[in-house]
Every structure is written in C-alpha cells, then in structure tokens.
C-alpha cells in the first residue's frame, strides 16, 4: 500500500509532517510518499535515519494555504501538493491521501477530482470524538455541510456506521441524532424527518441524543448537521482547555495545594492526554470516491504518526466500496418518504 | 415588591422550593408569595422560623407536570400554580414569577397569558453561562425556538443586551453570534443575514464567536437559535460532569494520588462549585409582557434562593419596558433589509 502525505499542509509543515512520517514508517511496512517541495522535504528527511525505499518524495511546486478560496484554489493550483495528492488517489498511484492543509480545499478537491459516490448527495467530514475513560465516538458531519436535509443525515448515519465498524472495529455501532430532547417529537423539521428515515434503516438507531450525554458516549456514531457538529467539537475542545487551565491555576495556588499537585503530577498529565486530539488520528472525508483524511492544522509529529497508522484501515477495509454498496438501501428509504 | 414563587414546580417541590424561599427571605425585605397546595406548603413552612408577613401562601389546587403538553396544560389547568402565578403578574398582583416547572408550559403560559411585547416576534429563554474564573455570559436563545429567522436573532441580541446591562450590571455588553468560523462569510443563510442585521444595530456587536471560545467568555451575550443554544448549554454541563467524574476517579486511584487529593480537597471542591448551576440563578423569559424566570427542574434550596435574589432586578430595573422602548430601532433595522 502507498500512503500519500501532504508535506506542505498545516501550521508546522514540512517539519512535523516529515518527522511524523519517519516515526510512522518504523511501525509499518507500507510505503509513504510525501508530496511537496522536494528540497524542503529532503532537508527535513536528512535529519533522520529512515529506509529510503519506504519513504519517497513526490515533488509539488505549489501550495494551497489557509487563505485560499477552496474551489478556486483547487481549480488553479494544479501543481499544489494537495491537488497532486488527490489526483494520485484518483489515478491509482496511492491508496490513501492525508493532509493537514485547508479543510475547505480538501473537501472541494475531493469532490471535484474524485467525485461523490453515486447516491450520496453530500459527502461529510467525520471526526473522532474522545470519550473520557471510554471508547471514542464518531461525529458526522463535523463541519462540511452547515445546512442539511433529512436525507443528508441518513447518509451521514450510514457512512459513519460503516466507518465505525470497518475502521474502528465497533460491531453494530449505535447511531444517535443530536437533538434538544429525547422524545421523537422534539427538534427541528429536519431532525424530526431524519428520525423517521433512520427508523426505517437497518442501522442500529438508538434515537435522539441530548448534548449532555455526548461526552459520556451516548452513541458510537453521533449524527448532526455540520453547523451543530462544529459547535459540538469546538465547544468540547474549548471546555477541555478551559477546565485544564483552571485546574492548573487552582492546583498550584498555595503551598499545600502545590505539594498535593506534585504527588498528582502523573495523574494530571494522564488526564490531559485523554483530551489530546493528536492521539486520535484524523478526520476522514466520507462519501467521495477515494480515502481522504484531514488532519488538524496544528498537527505535531505525533498527530501525523497517529493519523497515518489509524488511517490505513480506511483504505484497506474497502470503506468506499462498502458505502457504494449501501446506497441502494439508502435510495429505497429516501423514496419511501 | 411581591415575588411570586411556583411552590409545586420542579423535581423537589414543594420541599426545596419552600426551604429556598425561607433562606432568600432572610436576605431581602420583599414579600414572597408561594403558590400551590396550601396544606403541603404550610407543612413545609412549619419546619422553619420565618416572618409570616413576609412569606405568604396563595392556594392553587392543580399542578402542571413535566409530562403535560404545554399549550393544552395552560388552557385547561386554570387552577394550576403556574397558570395562577403568570395570571397574578398580568393582574399586577405580583412583580415577578419564578417556576422550576415544565419549561414549555412556562413559555406557552407567558405567551398566552401575558402576551408578546409588540414588535418581538419570538420571545426567548436566556440562560446564564458560567465562565470558569471569569464573569458569566448570557446565552439567548437557550432552547425555546429551535428554528429561527435572522430577525429573531436580532431580537435575542437586543433583549439579551438589555438584560445583561440592567440585571447583571455589565455596561455596553459585547454581543456575539455563535458561528462555525470568525469570518462574516461563514455559517448558514440565517447566521449570515443576522450578522448583517447586527452590524446595523447600535449594539456592541463583536461579530461571530466560535464555540471553542465560548467557555473563555468570548462575548457577554451569546446569540444563537434555540437548537444550538440547547446544545451549547447541555454539552457544557455534560463536559463539566464528565471531567469532574474522571478527575475524581483519577485522583483517588493509588495511595500517592489519594494523599495528594487530600491536600487538594478544598481546591477541588471550589472547582466543582464553579460549575454549579445553582449558584447562578434562573433563566429569564425575555420578550413577554412581564418578568418570568425559569429555574432548573432539579433546583435545590440554594438554587431557589439564588434565583429569587438574582431575579429581583428583572422586575426592579424595568427590563420589560426597556425592551418595549427598543422595538422601534429593531423595526427600522428589519425594514431596511
């Protein structure tokens, strides 16, 4: 298998990207192709010992940055590392493409170059949602589609369920819709209609999930529109940061507290790592004709390594084909409305 | 001033309601009228020493419970403590009504009995949003209107701003819209149009606020539709509970940690209280012709006491009249679209 890595995307590219690739390569036998400015990537690679047959460079002379308008960037920056990477997946020159670059451009590029899986109206970005002391959930859509129709939520639920089972190994995953009450009658016209569609599906649908239950792992797959998904992810991140900041201030004010904190040092560090997105791998784009994974823009080498290692099953487990196979059932449910 | 209290609403009524009223009465000179089953309330009051001229009972033979359909309950249960309380505000027999009962019924009753302030299309529920180590924000709408138009968000911003200034004493409060990006062009058709409306207003509008910034007090007034507002509030509550639970587990596993935790006991307890909704008072209903405040259904006596004490300015500061006075400016902005 050939894993394609955008060497130029993200806040710490190419330094952390290359370092992460070298670290990941030690744990796998697959080939990693880093796409980007040959000289810059070579300069970074020189810092490490690595197998030159396992880590290759594919030169790309241009870069899509975060200020670029997504569609325009994809159409005009043909020589960018991102466009090259997606195109290589389409041409069978790679099995998986990972980028920490411009999210909008990665979604636009996936749509324009690979195309949607027929029958999927709206591809989505899925995101691992960490559960303290428990197994992570998968949140779909994590922000790609701010406004959705009920059919789209059904698609997100189906694709999320397949990814959860195939890639994260959770059998018959529980699927819930984010809503403002547990009752069927609660919510917007969209969530109510989506609830009815999901009841007709063969998914393991557990109904509405209130936001309060999300951090406790209320369902394996958490379905919502991209606006709500973005709010859920960002607020969780903000709360975790805010609580840890407060905890640090609290636990170091006063001598007695300082002493207590010294005794607890390892525990608090462990708690912090449970919130650390870099442990959880990236966010797959679901519903396009090829495995594309988005990494956090601020990814450090550890995040890069984990995204590579945890992204491999997206390609190996034929997720794209399985989604394609599920479309017939989706069509029947949609038409029955 | 006469404060009307629903003696029968909430999970711990009338026990905690009466206890909270007695505790609040000690700190104020206003009269508190507890509305509900005379015998039950008398039985609770007998447990305490209190000024019989300051705490009165208004008998109500019926109760609206959480299973009741809101509008039907308001229309048919005329003798319920909730309907009586709202009616007493309308008739000038009380200056403020506080209830821990059925939220939907309290909103429906406020609309049907008191009516909307003319020019306010959608009354909203506002909620205090605690900021760790900082001044609380006010979230509007906290869940009353799942689907909103841009005009509604402008109304929420205006009413929230008035409440923040008059009741919580924050001068020229900063107003932000919850959105999935800081840029004007981000979001849904509704948030984009609301952004334009708010730019035309005389409010201290600071633009879009990403959910990640909410726990850090990004704006004094946080504006969003009721679906997003409910998600923000409930997720914050869930995250706080989840982190504290994990913290407790972490800090008591192993002897060294236990010892450290003993030294930190006071600090951790203090941290917990910062998350405690019962410290922050209730949620005002804004946009109806009278001051109505919703308490958390699980309110204990401390929450009841704080809601009474912190609710008084809603009546004293003429918030309803100020909202009425602001409607003209609102109409001009709406028409200019």
Interface residues (C-beta under 8 A of the other chain):
Chain A: X132 X133 X143 X146 X147 X178 X180 X187 X188 X189 X210 X211 X212 X213 X214 X215 X216 X226 X227 X228 X230 X231 X232 X233 X234 X235 X236 X237 X238 X239 X240 X241 X242 X243 X245 X246 X247 X249 X250 X251 X253 X254 X256 X257 X259 X260 X261 X262 X263 X264 X267 X268 X270 X271 X274
Chain B: X132 X133 X143 X146 X147 X178 X180 X187 X188 X189 X210 X211 X212 X213 X214 X215 X216 X226 X227 X228 X230 X231 X232 X233 X234 X235 X236 X237 X238 X239 X240 X241 X242 X243 X245 X246 X247 X249 X250 X251 X253 X254 X256 X257 X259 X260 X261 X262 X263 X264 X267 X268 X270 X271 X274
